[in-house]
Amino acid sequence: MKQLFGNRVALRVENEDETTESGIVIPGQKDKKKYIGEVVMIGKGLRLQNGEFSGMDIQPGMRVVYEPYAGKTFYENDIEYLIVKEPDIVMQV
């Protein structure tokens, strides 16, 4: 990825499949989706009236919970990313 604009955040969504201790993969269930992702890249923040940027509370490497219907899916080099706005991120985990 090159550069995000405004208060946008790129997340690598965590896999919904679970693996047991013995190595058995349990497919994810749509009704129990976790909405957790890792922040990969952030924009500069919103531009203020004086021309400066507001900055972002989110930093790359954070694991975060995001709103269920937030963002747009984006693919680069066969990796799926979710592009959301900063207000769609609820908390850090």
N, CA, C and O of each residue as an XYZ file, in Angstrom:
372
protein
N       0.838     -1.181      0.000
C       0.000      0.000      0.000
C       0.881      1.242      0.000
O       1.989      1.245      0.537
N       0.369      2.268     -0.602
C       1.159      3.496     -0.735
C       0.839      4.522      0.353
O       1.678      4.779      1.217
N      -0.354      5.110      0.326
C      -0.700      6.165      1.276
C      -2.214      6.235      1.441
O      -2.953      6.186      0.458
N      -2.668      6.350      2.674
C      -4.091      6.552      2.949
C      -4.347      8.032      3.153
O      -3.481      8.747      3.656
N      -5.521      8.499      2.771
C      -5.877      9.902      2.924
C      -6.785     10.095      4.125
O      -7.531      9.192      4.504
N      -6.717     11.283      4.722
C      -7.620     11.664      5.798
C      -7.476     10.787      7.023
O      -6.371     10.399      7.403
N      -8.610     10.477      7.637
C      -8.596      9.692      8.870
C      -8.886      8.213      8.611
O      -9.538      7.546      9.415
N      -8.397      7.716      7.487
C      -8.623      6.313      7.136
C      -7.538      5.413      7.731
O      -6.396      5.825      7.934
N      -7.941      4.164      8.003
C      -7.065      3.179      8.624
C      -7.179      1.878      7.837
O      -8.284      1.450      7.502
N      -6.051      1.250      7.541
C      -6.044     -0.055      6.867
C      -5.862     -1.144      7.922
O      -4.914     -1.112      8.707
N      -6.781     -2.106      7.929
C      -6.735     -3.218      8.876
C      -6.531     -4.525      8.141
O      -7.096     -4.739      7.068
N      -5.723     -5.400      8.719
C      -5.650     -6.780      8.245
C      -6.575     -7.558      9.167
O      -6.268     -7.754     10.343
N      -7.704     -8.000      8.633
C      -8.731     -8.650      9.436
C      -8.234    -10.018      9.880
O      -7.671    -10.774      9.089
N      -8.450    -10.331     11.174
C      -8.026    -11.629     11.700
C      -8.885    -12.730     11.131
O     -10.077    -12.538     10.891
N      -8.290    -13.867     10.917
C      -8.972    -15.027     10.364
C     -10.063    -15.484     11.322
O      -9.836    -15.567     12.529
N     -11.232    -15.777     10.798
C     -12.362    -16.205     11.625
C     -12.293    -17.678     11.984
O     -13.005    -18.113     12.889
N     -11.464    -18.460     11.311
C     -11.355    -19.876     11.610
C     -10.548    -20.067     12.898
O      -9.578    -19.350     13.143
N     -10.954    -21.028     13.704
C     -10.240    -21.334     14.930
C      -9.568    -22.686     14.775
O     -10.091    -23.568     14.093
N      -8.402    -22.856     15.407
C      -7.679    -24.115     15.374
C      -7.588    -24.667     16.789
O      -7.175    -23.961     17.709
N      -7.968    -25.909     16.963
C      -7.885    -26.536     18.282
C      -6.435    -26.900     18.584
O      -5.573    -26.800     17.710
N      -6.162    -27.323     19.827
C      -4.811    -27.710     20.218
C      -4.289    -28.879     19.382
O      -3.086    -28.985     19.144
N      -5.186    -29.752     18.940
C      -4.770    -30.910     18.144
C      -4.611    -30.572     16.661
O      -4.216    -31.433     15.875
N      -4.917    -29.310     16.261
C      -4.712    -28.890     14.886
C      -5.935    -28.936     14.003
O      -5.832    -28.690     12.801
N      -7.086    -29.241     14.561
C      -8.317    -29.284     13.776
C      -8.823    -27.865     13.563
O      -8.935    -27.091     14.514
N      -9.129    -27.522     12.310
C      -9.610    -26.183     11.971
C     -11.121    -26.162     12.048
O     -11.801    -26.967     11.411
N     -11.647    -25.221     12.846
C     -13.086    -25.036     12.978
C     -13.453    -23.786     12.192
O     -13.030    -22.688     12.557
N     -14.240    -23.928     11.109
C     -14.591    -22.753     10.303
C     -15.329    -21.707     11.130
O     -16.068    -22.041     12.056
N     -15.120    -20.431     10.783
C     -15.774    -19.338     11.487
C     -17.279    -19.356     11.286
O     -17.779    -19.806     10.255
N     -17.985    -18.865     12.278
C     -19.431    -18.785     12.200
C     -19.823    -17.328     12.053
O     -19.372    -16.489     12.832
N     -20.656    -17.007     11.068
C     -21.010    -15.626     10.779
C     -21.680    -14.925     11.956
O     -21.487    -13.724     12.145
N     -22.464    -15.655     12.751
C     -23.154    -15.016     13.872
C     -22.221    -14.744     15.050
O     -22.604    -14.048     15.991
N     -21.012    -15.280     15.011
C     -20.052    -15.075     16.096
C     -18.794    -14.375     15.607
O     -17.729    -14.554     16.198
N     -18.886    -13.584     14.547
C     -17.741    -12.875     14.006
C     -17.199    -11.905     15.042
O     -17.975    -11.261     15.747
N     -15.894    -11.792     15.144
C     -15.264    -11.012     16.204
C     -14.998     -9.559     15.846
O     -14.894     -8.727     16.747
N     -14.884     -9.220     14.566
C     -14.604     -7.852     14.117
C     -13.325     -7.305     14.745
O     -13.305     -6.194     15.274
N     -12.264     -8.097     14.678
C     -10.959     -7.694     15.206
C      -9.971     -7.681     14.061
O      -9.987     -8.569     13.209
N      -9.098     -6.663     14.037
C      -8.076     -6.580     13.017
C      -6.827     -5.904     13.534
O      -6.839     -5.269     14.588
N      -5.747     -6.045     12.781
C      -4.486     -5.395     13.117
C      -4.305     -4.179     12.216
O      -4.473     -4.266     11.000
N      -3.960     -3.048     12.823
C      -3.737     -1.818     12.064
C      -2.428     -1.958     11.294
O      -1.374     -2.214     11.875
N      -2.515     -1.786      9.974
C      -1.349     -1.922      9.108
C      -0.817     -0.549      8.695
O       0.395     -0.341      8.638
N      -1.728      0.386      8.407
C      -1.334      1.707      7.941
C      -2.399      2.715      8.333
O      -3.580      2.379      8.422
N      -1.975      3.969      8.571
C      -2.917      5.028      8.916
C      -2.687      6.245      8.024
O      -1.596      6.442      7.488
N      -3.738      7.060      7.875
C      -3.607      8.331      7.165
C      -3.056      9.398      8.107
O      -2.687      9.100      9.243
N      -3.003     10.640      7.630
C      -2.464     11.742      8.431
C      -3.477     12.303      9.416
O      -3.095     13.025     10.337
N      -4.745     11.997      9.252
C      -5.805     12.564     10.078
C      -6.567     13.601      9.282
O      -6.250     13.868      8.123
N      -7.569     14.180      9.906
C      -8.365     15.203      9.216
C      -7.602     16.521      9.141
O      -6.861     16.872     10.059
N      -7.789     17.243      8.045
C      -7.148     18.543      7.886
C      -7.984     19.587      8.624
O      -9.191     19.699      8.404
N      -7.333     20.346      9.497
C      -8.002     21.391     10.264
C      -8.104     22.668      9.439
O      -7.512     22.758      8.364
N      -8.848     23.658      9.932
C      -9.025     24.906      9.195
C      -7.714     25.664      9.001
O      -7.562     26.390      8.018
N      -6.767     25.505      9.923
C      -5.481     26.196      9.788
C      -4.517     25.454      8.860
O      -3.376     25.887      8.695
N      -4.952     24.346      8.248
C      -4.135     23.613      7.289
C      -3.335     22.473      7.892
O      -2.777     21.665      7.150
N      -3.261     22.381      9.213
C      -2.543     21.293      9.865
C      -3.439     20.059      9.942
O      -4.647     20.138      9.717
N      -2.830     18.927     10.261
C      -3.581     17.683     10.396
C      -3.853     17.402     11.866
O      -3.044     17.727     12.735
N      -5.011     16.790     12.131
C      -5.431     16.540     13.516
C      -4.648     15.422     14.187
O      -4.631     15.345     15.416
N      -4.009     14.566     13.426
C      -3.307     13.418     14.008
C      -4.275     12.281     14.272
O      -5.490     12.453     14.178
N      -3.740     11.130     14.599
C      -4.568      9.936     14.796
C      -4.234      9.311     16.147
O      -3.077      9.305     16.567
N      -5.258      8.783     16.825
C      -5.057      8.062     18.082
C      -4.620      6.623     17.822
O      -4.058      5.974     18.704
N      -4.873      6.134     16.636
C      -4.546      4.757     16.253
C      -3.120      4.719     15.710
O      -2.688      5.645     15.024
N      -2.384      3.637     16.019
C      -1.018      3.467     15.527
C      -0.875      2.100     14.867
O      -1.553      1.154     15.269
N      -0.001      1.974     13.856
C       0.233      0.667     13.238
C       0.691     -0.358     14.275
O       1.458     -0.041     15.185
N       0.209     -1.586     14.122
C       0.550     -2.665     15.039
C      -0.495     -2.915     16.109
O      -0.468     -3.964     16.753
N      -1.417     -1.980     16.320
C      -2.469     -2.162     17.317
C      -3.475     -3.207     16.843
O      -3.782     -3.283     15.654
N      -3.988     -4.013     17.774
C      -5.124     -4.889     17.492
C      -6.360     -4.140     17.963
O      -6.418     -3.691     19.108
N      -7.343     -4.004     17.091
C      -8.512     -3.194     17.399
C      -9.803     -3.917     17.057
O      -9.821     -4.849     16.253
N     -10.886     -3.465     17.686
C     -12.240     -3.923     17.378
C     -12.882     -2.832     16.534
O     -12.779     -1.651     16.866
N     -13.549     -3.216     15.439
C     -14.168     -2.237     14.550
C     -15.662     -2.516     14.420
O     -16.129     -3.613     14.724
N     -16.405     -1.505     13.964
C     -17.856     -1.616     13.785
C     -18.182     -2.699     12.749
O     -17.435     -2.867     11.785
N     -19.289     -3.436     12.933
C     -19.619     -4.563     12.063
C     -19.708     -4.258     10.564
O     -19.217     -5.051      9.761
N     -20.308     -3.151     10.165
C     -20.488     -2.897      8.726
C     -19.588     -1.775      8.237
O     -19.927     -1.082      7.278
N     -18.464     -1.592      8.874
C     -17.567     -0.496      8.534
C     -16.656     -0.856      7.363
O     -16.283     -2.015      7.180
N     -16.311      0.154      6.582
C     -15.236      0.056      5.625
C     -15.497     -0.644      4.317
O     -16.594     -1.125      4.032
N     -14.438     -0.679      3.535
C     -14.417     -1.303      2.209
C     -13.263     -2.288      2.160
O     -12.198     -2.048      2.728
N     -13.487     -3.396      1.476
C     -12.449     -4.405      1.321
C     -11.529     -4.022      0.173
O     -11.977     -3.531     -0.863
N     -10.232     -4.255      0.372
C      -9.217     -3.921     -0.622
C      -8.209     -5.067     -0.668
O      -7.821     -5.594      0.375
N      -7.786     -5.456     -1.869
C      -6.814     -6.527     -2.030
C      -5.543     -5.979     -2.646
O      -5.585     -5.200     -3.598
N      -4.401     -6.398     -2.087
C      -3.104     -6.075     -2.679
C      -2.179     -7.256     -2.443
O      -2.019     -7.706     -1.308
N      -1.574     -7.756     -3.502
C      -0.684     -8.915     -3.437
C      -1.361    -10.104     -2.748
O      -0.754    -10.778     -1.916
N      -2.608    -10.347     -3.102
C      -3.404    -11.453     -2.568
C      -3.629    -11.376     -1.060
O      -3.937    -12.392     -0.436
N      -3.483    -10.208     -0.468
C      -3.773     -9.990      0.951
C      -5.004     -9.106      1.041
O      -5.104     -8.093      0.349
N      -5.949     -9.501      1.907
C      -7.187     -8.745      2.067
C      -7.044     -7.725      3.197
O      -6.630     -8.059      4.307
N      -7.394     -6.489      2.891
C      -7.380     -5.413      3.879
C      -8.780     -4.819      3.980
O      -9.572     -4.906      3.042
N      -9.071     -4.221      5.118
C     -10.309     -3.491      5.308
C      -9.932     -2.039      5.556
O      -9.171     -1.746      6.479
N     -10.456     -1.127      4.741
C     -10.185      0.309      4.898
C     -11.370      0.916      5.641
O     -12.492      0.912      5.134
N     -11.122      1.442      6.852
C     -12.173      2.043      7.671
C     -11.757      3.458      8.061
O     -10.589      3.824      7.930
N     -12.705      4.245      8.535
C     -12.394      5.563      9.089
C     -12.146      5.403     10.584
O     -12.684      4.499     11.222
N     -11.335      6.280     11.124
C     -10.951      6.182     12.536
C     -12.154      6.084     13.488
O     -12.086      5.305     14.439
N     -13.251      6.832     13.284
C     -14.391      6.711     14.204
C     -15.056      5.324     14.201
O     -15.793      4.997     15.132
N     -14.806      4.507     13.167
C     -15.374      3.166     13.113
C     -14.605      2.176     13.978
O     -15.043      1.038     14.147
N     -13.465      2.590     14.529
C     -12.691      1.744     15.432
C     -13.160      2.015     16.848
O     -13.148      3.155     17.314
N     -13.578      0.946     17.533
C     -14.228      1.072     18.832
C     -13.236      1.053     19.991
O     -13.329      1.876     20.902
N     -12.276      0.107     19.960
C     -11.355     -0.032     21.079
C     -10.133     -0.840     20.683
O     -10.116     -1.508     19.650
N      -9.117     -0.765     21.523
C      -7.905     -1.558     21.343
C      -8.023     -2.809     22.213
O      -8.534     -2.755     23.332
N      -7.538     -3.945     21.677
C      -7.536     -5.192     22.455
C      -6.125     -5.692     22.639
O      -5.914     -6.730     23.267
